[in-house]
């Protein structure tokens, strides 16, 4: 695991196309902004775990079938 420190309004770039920026710091909570291409699904890690075990990509895809991604909801991209 790579561990980085970021200050308010600083960002990091993943794979040249995913940007993660620190938007707000309030006490022990940090608000992040994530910019990614529409084909990248963004999901909180705790939603990908079942009783401490990883859920397979196939199971996760099936569970999310028909559910718009965060980017689709925010940008109002039609789901089809």
Secondary structure, 3 states (H helix, E strand, C coil): CCCCCCCCCCEEEECCCEEEEEEEEECCEEEEEEECCCCCCCCCHHHHEECCEECCHHHHHHHCCCCCCHHHHHHCCCCC
